[in-house]
C-alpha cells in the first residue's frame, strides 16, 4: 500500500506543480543557462586564432601579417621565446622564417619552415592558421608555395573549449534545482501548512510521503537533465551511458532534497541551508572549468562521482567500462544518503508527533 499512497501524492504534486515558482524555475533553468553560456559566453571566450612569427631575415610575410583580419599576430624576439609561448598556450601556433626566406622562395627553391602548433590549441584555430600561413607565403611566392613545412606540436594534449567545460555546471544546476530543491520545498511547505500532520493521521505513512516527494524530484530532474544534455548537443554521444549517469545524478539529488526537507523546520531555514550547502554540491565544477587545478580535491565532493563520468562520456567519448569505478562509488554514496533520509525522516516524524 505504500506505493499506492505515494503514487497519489505524486499525482497531486505534479498537478499543482506548475503553480509553484520553484517548479517553473526548474523547468526553465536548462534553457536559460544554455542560452546564456552558449550564445553569450561562448562568443566571448572563444578567442581569435593567435599566431606568432619570428623573422630571422627581412621577410615580406611579416609586413603582410600585420594586416590580417580575425587573427592576432605577435612577433616574439626569438624562436626559443616563440616555442615557449606556444607551449604555454599564449599562442596557438608559431612560424619561424629563416634568413633569406623570400629570395629562396622567389627563386623556386624549397626553404624549410618551422611551424609550431600548440597542443592546447583548438582544432578550428589550427585549420585557420594553417590556411593563413599558406596564403601569406603565396603572396610572396606569386604561385603555389614551393616550400616544405615542418609541423611540430608542442605542449599538452588538445584542450576542451570553455563552453564544453561548462557543461557539468549546466547539468548540475538543472538536476539540483529540479531534483533536490523542488521536493525539499514541497516537503517544507507541507509542514508549514500542517497538511503533512493531517496526512500522517490517515493511512498514509511517512514512507509514502518521502517516496512521493522523492519521485517528484527524480522525474523532474530526469526530464530537465535530459533536456539540458540535448540542448547542449551531448545526448547523442553515448545515450545509454549518459542516461545511466543521469539516473545516478537524479537519485543523489532527490535524496539530498529529502534530507533537506526533513531537516528544515520552515522555508527560511531551508533556503539558509541551501545557500551554504550548495557550495559543497557545486564545488567540483571548478575543477572541470580549470583542469590545471589538483583534481584529487574534486573527489572529496559527492557530486564529482556523476559529474566526472558525465564529462568523460559527453566530451571525451568514454564508455561505461572507462567510468564504472566512479559510478560504483556514486551509487554507494546514494546508499549512504538513503540511510540519512531514513534517519532524518524518523526525526521529523517524532517532531511532528510531539507537536
N, C-alpha and C positions, 0 to 999 in steps of 0.2 A: 504493500500500500504506500510505502514511502515514495516510490516512483510516480504513482498516480497523483498524490498531493503536490509533489514537486512540479509535475507537468502542468497542473492547474495554475500554480504560482507563476511558472514561466510564461504561460499564455497571457496571464494578466499583466505581467511586466512588459511583455512585447507589445501588448495592446496599448498600454498607457505610456510606453517609452517615448514615442515621438513628442509628447508634451514636455519632456524633460530637456532642459538646455544641455546637460551633460551628454545625454543620448544623441542629440542632434550634433553636438560638437564632435563626438567620437566618429560620427559618420562623415562629417565634412573635413575633419583634420587631414586625412591622407591626401585629399585633392588639394587642399590649401598648401600643405607642406611641399608636395611635389611641384606645384606651380611655382612656389616661391624659390625653391632650390634649383629646379631645372631651368626656369626662364630667367630669373634674376641672377642668382649666384653662379649658375653655370656659365653665363656670358661674362660675368665679372672676373671669375677666377680661371678661365681658360686663356692663358696669356698668348700673345702673338709669338710665332717662332723666333728664337733668339740665335743669331749667327755671329760667330767671332771669326775675324780674318787677321792673319799675321802675314804681312808682305815683306819678304826678305830682299826685295828689289824695289822697283817703282812701277807696279802694275796698274794698268787702266781699270782693272776689275775693282780696285779699292775705291776709285772715284765713282764708278758706276753703282757700286753697292750702297753708297750714301743716299741714293735717290730711290731705293726700293721701297714701295709701299707695302704695309702689312707685315714687315719683318723688322725686328730690332737687330741692328748691326752694331757690333762693338769691335774695337781694334786693340787687342792686348799687345803688350810690348814685346813678347817673345813667344815662341812655340811652347816652351815649358809652362808659361803662365796660362796660355790658351788651353793646353791639355788639362791643367789643374782646374780651371773654371768649368770645363766640360764635365770633369769627374765630380765636381761639387754641385752639379746641376745649376750652375749660374748661367750656363749656355746650353742650348740643345745640340749644337753642332759647331765644329771649328774647322777652318780651312787654312792650310799653310801653303803659301805661294813661294816657290824657290826663286832665287835671284835669276834674272834673265828669262822669266817665265813667258812674257809677252812675245819676245823675239823668237823664242823656240816654238811657240805656238803658231806664229805667223809664218814661220819657215816650214811648217808642216811636220815638225818633229812631235814626239810624244813625251812631253815632260811629265814626271811623276808628281802627283799632287796628294798630299795627306789630307784626308777629310775625316775628322773625328765625330762620331755620334755619341751623345750621352746615353748611358744605359737607362736613365730615368726619363728620357725624353719621350713624348707621345709619338705614337706611330704616325699620326696625321702630320705632326710637325716635321718628322723625318722626310716624309714624301715632299712636303712643300719646300724644305730647304734643299733637298736633292735636285728638284726641278729648277729652283732658283740658281743654284750653283752652275748647272749646265747652261742655263740661259746667259748668265754672266760671261761664261767662257766663250760661248758662241758669238757674243757681241764683239769680243776681242779678236777671235779667230776669223770671223766673217764666213764661217761654214761650220758644219757639224764638228764638234770639238774633237780634235785628234789627240786625246790625252788618255793616260792610264791613271785611274783614280784608285787610290788605296784607302779603303774604308776601314776604320778602326773604331769599335765600340768600347768605351771606357766607362768605369763606374759600375754601380749595381744594376740589377735587372730592371726592366721597364716598370715604371711606377703606374699606379692606378689613378685615373683622373679624380679630381676633388669631388665632382658630382657623384661618382660611384662610391667614393669613400664615405659619403654622407648617407648612403642607403641604410646602414644599420640604425642611424639616428631616426630616419623617417619611419622605418618599420617599428622600432621600439616605441616611439611616441604613439603611433597608431594602436599598437597592441596594448600598451599600458593604459591609455585613456579608455579604450573600449573594454578591455578585459579586466582591469583592476579598479579603476576609479568609478566606472559605471555601476558594477554590483555593490561596491563599498558604499557609494552614495545612496543607492536604493535601500540597502540594509539599514543604514543610519536613519534615513527618513522614516522607515517603518518603525524604528524605535522612538523617534521623536513624536510621531503621530499616534503612538501607542497601538497601532494596528498589529504590531508583532506580538504584543502581550495578548491581544484578543485572539490572534491566530493560535497561540500556544494553549489556549483553553479548549480548543476544538480538537478533533482527531489529528490535526496537522501537528507534526513534531518539528523540533528544531532542525533535525536532519533534512526534512522536506524543504525547509526554508533555505538552508545553506546550499542544498543541491540545486534548487530552483534559481537562486541568485548566481551561483557558480555557472550554471548552464547558460544563463543570460550573458554573462561576461564572455564565456567560451564562444558562443555562437557569434556574438557581435565582434569579438576580436578576430576570429577566423575570417569573417567577412571583410573587415577593414584591412587586415593583414594581406589577404589575397588581392584585394583591390590595389593596395599600395605596391605590391610586387608587380602587378600587371601594369599599372601606370608608369612604373619605372623600367619597364621592359625586361624584368628579371624572371618573370614567371615561366617563360618558355625555356629557360636554360636547362633545368632538370626538374620538371614539375613535381614528380612524385617525391623526390628527396626534399624539395623546398616545402611541400605541404606537410611532410613529417616534422620538419624543423618548426614549422608554424604551429603544429599541434603542441609541441613542447612549449613554445613561447606562450601560447594562449592558455595552456594549462597552468603554467607558472604564474601568469598574470592574474588568472581567476583566483588562484589560491591566495596570492598577495592581497587581492581585493577583499576576499572573505575574511582574512585575518585583520585587515584594517577596519572593515565594517563591524566586526565583532568587538574589536578593542575600543574604538572611538565611541564616546558616550553621546556626542552630538556632531552636527555638521561642522561647527567651528573647530572642534578638536580634530576631526577627520582631515580638514584641509591644512591644519597646522602640522600634523604628522606627515601628510603627503608632501608638503613643501620641503621638509627636511629629508624624508625617506627617499624621495625621488632622486636625490643626488646619488645615493648608493646604486639605484637601479640604472641610472643613465651614465654613470661613470665610465663603463667600458667603451662607449662610443668614442671617447677621446683617443683611445689607442688605435682606432681604425682611421680616424681623421689624420692623426700624426703617428704614422707607423714607426718612426725612429725612436719613440719612447720605449722604455723597457716593457716588453709585452707580458712578462710574468705578473706584473702588478694587476693587469686586467683579469687574470684568472682568480683573483680574490672575490670578485663580484659574481653573484649567481646568474645575472643576465648574460654574462660572457658566454655561457655554455649553450645558448642558442644563437647568439649574435655571430660567434665565430664560425659555426657550421653554415649559417645563412650566407655570410660574406664569402666563404670559400666556395660554396656551391654556385651562388649567383654571379660572382665576379670572376673567380678563378676556374670555374667549371669542374670543381671537385665532385666526387661521388660519395655515396654513403660509406663505402669502405675507407674513405680518407678521413671521415669526420665522426666515426662511430664512437670513439672514446669520449669526445666532448658531449655527444648526445646521451651516452650512457650516464655520464656524470650529471647532466641536466635532469634526466628522469629520476636519478637518485635524490637530487635536491628537491624535486617535486614530491617525492615520497616523504621526505622530512617535513616539507611545508604542510603536507596533509595532516601530519601529527600536530602541527601548530594550529591548523584550522580546527581540529577536534578539541584541542585544549582550550583555545580561546572561545570556541562555541559553548563549551560547558561552563566556562567563566561567565559568559554573557547570560546564559540560561539561569545560572544561580543568582546573578544580579537582578534579573527581571523578576524572578520568583520572590526575592527578598523585598523588592519594591512593591 
